[in-house]
Amino acid sequence: MKIAVLGYGTVGSGVVEVIKRNYDNIAKRAREEIDVKYVLDLREFPGDPVMDVLVHDFPTIVNDPEVKVIVEVMGGVEPAYTFVKEALLKGKSVCTSNKELVAKHGAELLEIARQLNVNFLFEASVGGGIPIIRPLNQSLTADEIEEITGILNGTTNYILSKMKDEGMEFEDALKEAQEKGYAEKNPAADVEGYDACRKIAILTSLAYGMQVQYEEIPTEGITKITATDIRYADALGGSIKLFGTSKKVQDKVYAYVAPKIIGHKHPLYSVNGVFNAILVRGNVLGDVMFYGSGAGKLPTASAVVSDVIDAAKHQNVNIMQLWSSKKLNLEATKTLKNQFFVRVAAKEKEKAEKLFDIAEFVTLGGQEDEFAFLTESMMEEDFEEAAKQLTVINSIRAEM
């Protein structure tokens, strides 16, 4: 079977490498040999064997009847969307790692694939090498999903882990992440929570079968987290992680991205470094956790190639994904309940004690000019109203 790869960056070169390295094993699993006929990229790669199959124009690929599967690893919405849609309309299956594309146009592209009996597969769009899309779509279909929550971004988890383990400030931990290649030169997509937002939008859309607009998901990153916050979390016996969360309460669905302090008994407490983990709670099965390398060249490429194998095994057979274009209206998070860790000036202690039901006081050496505490579980709108009456140094959601 002939395939084409759109984009020869980190993931694209990884896909070519994985297919070459595990050629015989992949052929056995796909029930036929898989060969890369074309790689599309605007650049040249002198000395790289990819030059033998490199092309610079998409029509060469999409109009070749030999090409049955197209791998899209370019990133961004355009021209990826235009290319993928045209490929599907020409009767070719598409496998992608592009979370922006899937979050924005997933329902539409799945519907085109269904109508034309081809497949649009995107395992690598969430969690890198962690299998989560397939289990949600196939293995957990007997359950009603009550909650999906997880550490969906390896860069932010690495930064928070460095801050915890080495007492670094955010800026220093970010700089190290950039030097090691974990964070981009412009890290906003990671540290502001946008990457995790798109991923939780995809998971929520799949879990509840309707289109979630990621622009409507309240999103808070980690740029306000300080080394002092990390020390307070330690004093509480907890750890700060950036979570993407969606949950169903009765018939209402909530979704948000925000940092959270979690206690040592939480299943995701020990997930550190660039690792990701996703916890899925079903009404029958209970809790299931998916853990692994959430990013990187070969883990992500491995997930893409798994989709290629799936597409090869299901030629002319659509693997049904229950995700319609009907919009899922998310409930405002103000009616959700959370605990909150709060820091205010010491002079506001008495006022804070009147405004909040306090579950625990937190003291820290060198921070005598502050009053820090953990609230009992309360509605977000009630917390916001009370917090307006104080000069809050910082507040972080908590699950202790």
N, C-alpha and C positions, 0 to 999 in steps of 0.2 A: 504494500500500500504506500502511495506517495503522499507526503505531507509537505506543507510549507510553513515557515516560521516568520512572522512579522515582527522584526526588531531583533537586533543582535547585541543587545546590552547585557546586563548581568544575568537576567533570567533567560533570555534568548540563547545566549552562548551556553548556559547551563543545560537547556533542553537538548541542544545538539550534542553536548558532552555526555549526558545521561543515555541518550539513544545509542551513541557510539560505544560507551563503556558496557552497557548491559544489553547489547544488541540481540544476542541469542535468547536470553531470558525473556526479553520483551516480546520477541517473535513468538515464543512458546505461549505466552499469556494472551497475546492478541490473536493467535492462531494464524498469523501471517507475518512476514517480515515488514518492518516499517522503515522506509528510507526518506531522508530529507531531500526533496528535489529542489526546493528554492529556499533561500533566506533573503528577506527584504530588508534593506537598510540604505539610507542615503549616503553613508560613509563607505570608505574603502578600508580593507584590512590586510595590507601587504604582509605576505609570509604566512597568513592563516589559511589552512585548507578550505575554510568557508568560501574563499574567493572562487572556488570551482562551481559553487551553486548560488553565488550572490547576484541578486538583481536589484534594480532601483525603481522599478515601476510595478504597481499592483496589478494592472490589467493582465500582464504576462501570467501571473499566478491564478487569478480568479477565472480566466478564460481557458485554462488548461484542464481538459476533462480528466486527465490522469490524477490530478490532485483531489483527494477525497476529504482531507482534514486540514484545516488551517489553524495554526497556533498563533494567537494574538498576545504578544507580550511587550507592546509598545508603551502602554500606560497612557493616561489622559483620556478625555472623552473623544476628541477629534484629532486625527482622522480615524481613530480606532472604530468609532461607531459606524461611520460610513463604510469602512472596509468590511467590518463584521456583518453588517446588515446585507451588503451586496453578496458576500460569500454564502450566507444562509439562503438568500433568494436564488442563488445559482445551484442550490442543492448540495452544498458542502457543509460538513459539521465544523463547529468552531470550539476550540478549547482556549480559555483565557485565564490570566492571573490578574486582570485589570479590575480592581475594586471600584474605581470611579465609574467605569463603564457599566458594570453589573448593577451597582446601586442606583444609577440613573435610568438605565434602559433595560434592566434585566427582564421585566415582565413582557415587554414588547418583543425582545429577541427570542425569548422562550416560546412565545406564541407563534412567531414565524417558523421556528424550528419544528414545532408540533405540526403545523399545517403542511410542511413540506417533508415530514418524516426524516428529518435529520436531527442533530443534537447540538445544543448550546450548553457547554459544560464549564464550570468555573470553580472547581475544588480549591485551586490555589489562590482565589481572591480573598479568602479569609483564613488567617492562621498559617500561612506559608505551607509547610509540609505536614501540618496537622490535619488528619481527615476529619472534617466536621460537616461539610455540605452533604456528602453521601449518607452518613448516618442520619442526619435530619430528614433527608428525602426518602430514605429506604428503611433504615433499621428502627427508627423511633416513631414510625407512623401509627402504631397502635396507641400511643400515648397522646394525651393532650398536654402540650408544653405549657408549663406554668411560669417558668423563668429561664432565661439565658443570661448568664453574667460571666464576664471573663476579662483577663488581661490580654488584650488584642493587639498590643503594639510593643514590639521588642525593644525599640529605642527608648521609650519612656520607662519601661521596666528596668532597663540597664542603668539609666540615669538615677532612678530612685534607689536602686540597689547600691550604687556607688555612694550616694548620699548617706545611706544607712550604714554601710560597712566601713566607710572611710571618713565620714563626717564632712564630706565635700558640700560646698554650696552648689546650687543649681547650675550656675554659669560654668563652673569648673568641671562639673560632671558632664555637661553638654559638650564642652570643648574636647574632653577626652573621647566621648562617643563619636564626635566628628573625626577626630584623628584616627580612630580605629575603623572608620567606615560604617559605623552603625547609624550615624545621623547624617543627613544631607547638609550641604553648605547653608541652604535655607531650611531650617528644621521645623518650620511652622506646622506643616501637615501632621507631624508627630507630636510635638510638645504642646500644641494648642488643642489636640484631641480630634482633629478632622479625620485622620486615618481611622481611628477607632470608631468614629461616628459612622463612616461609610460601611464598615464591617458589621456593626450591630444593626444597621439598616438592612443589610443583606440577610442576616440571620433572622431578624424579626419578620421580614417579608416571607422567608421560607417557612418559618414556624407557624405563621398564621395565614399564609396563602394569599396575601394581598400586598399591594405595592406600598412601601413606606417611603415617604419623601425624606431623605436624610437631612435636608435643610430645616426640617421642622423638629429635629431632635436637639433638645438643650445640650450644649457641649461646653465643657470646661476642661482646660488642659492642666499642666503641672507647673506652669511658669511662676505661680504664686507660692509654691511650696519651698520652704527654706530649711536650712540645716537645723534650725531651732524647732520647727514643726516635726522634723524627723526624730529629734531627741525627745520631744513630748510623747510622740507615738511609742517610742521605746519605753518610756516611763509608764505608759499604759499597758505595756506588754503586747503592743501591736506593731503593725507595719503599714506603710502607706503604699497603695497601688493605684494605678489608673484603671478604672473599670468602664467597660461598655456594658450596659444592662438593659434588658427588656423583660417585662413581667406582665402577666395577665392576672388581674384581680377582678373576680366575677366576669363580667363581659367587657371590662375596660382594659386596654393595652397601654402600658407606659414604656417609654424608652428614654435613656439619657446616658451621657458620658461625663464622668467626674472622678476626681481622686477620692479615695476612701481609706480610712484607717480600719484595718481588720485585725481581729484577735488571733492568737496562735492556734486556736482550734478551727479556724476557718480553713477549708480544704485548699485554698489558693495562697495561704500564708507563706509557704516555702517556695513559691515560684519566683525565682530570682534571675538576674542577668537578662540576656536577650530572649529567654524562654517565654512562651505564651501558654495560657491554659484557659479552657472554656468549660464552664459548669452548666450542664443542662438539667433542669428539674422537670420530670414528667409526673403526671398525676397517678400513674400506675407503677412505673419503674423506680421512681424516686430520683436520686442524684446520680448523674453520670459525668465523669470528667475526662476531657481530652487535653493532653499535655504534650508539648514537644517544641522543636525549634520553629519559631513563628516567622522567621525571615531567613534571608541568605540565598545565595545562588543555587546550590544543589538541593536543599530541602524544598524550595519553591518549585524548582524545575522538576523534581521528582513527582510532585502533586500534579503538575501540568501533564507530564508523560503518562501518569495513571489515567487521566482523562482521555488522552490520545488512545490508550489501549481500550478503554471503555467504548470510545467512538468506533474503533476498528471492529470490536465485537458486536456492535449494534448498528451496522450499516443498514440503512433503509428501515430502521426501527427506532422510533422516538422513545427516549427514556423520560417518562412523564415527570415534570416538575410541577408541584401544586403551588403555583404563584401566578395569580391573575393580575391584570392591570387595574382592577378595582382598587381605589385608594383606601388604605387603612388609616382611619382618623385616630391619631394618638391622643390619649388623655393628657391634660396639663399636669405636670409633675407636682404642682402645688398641693395636690390632694394626697400625694404619697407620704408615707411615714418613714422617717430615718432618725437615727441618733446623730448628734452633732458634737464635734470637738470645737471648743470656742476659746479664743484668747482675747482678753480685754485688759485695759489698764487697771492696775491694782485699786485705784481710787473708785472704780466702778463696781467693785465686788458686791457691795450691799444691794445695788440696783439690779445686778445680774441675778442675784439669789432670789429676788422678788419676781423677776420676769420668767425664770426657767425652773423646771423641775430638774434638779441636778442629780445625776446618777453617781458621779465620782469627781473629786477634786484632783488636780494634777499639779504637782510642784516640781520645780526644776532649779538646780543650783545656778546662780547667776541671773535668774529671771525674777528677782524679788519685786520688780516694778510691774509685774503682770499678775493677773488672776486667770487661771486656765481651768477648764472643767469640761466634763462630758455630760451631755443632756440625756434624759430619758428619751425614748422614742416619741417623736412628735411630728405633726404634719409640716411639710415644707413651708406652706403659707404662714403658719403660726410662728415658725422659726424666723422667717424673714421679717414679719411684723415686729417681733420682739427685738431682733437684732438691730433694727432701725433706731431703736432708742438707746443704743450703746455705740461707743467708738470701738468697733471690732478690728483687732489687729489681723486676725485671720480666723477662718472657720472651715472645717473639713467634715464631710459626712463620715459616719462611723458605723461599724457593725461589730460590736464587741460581745 
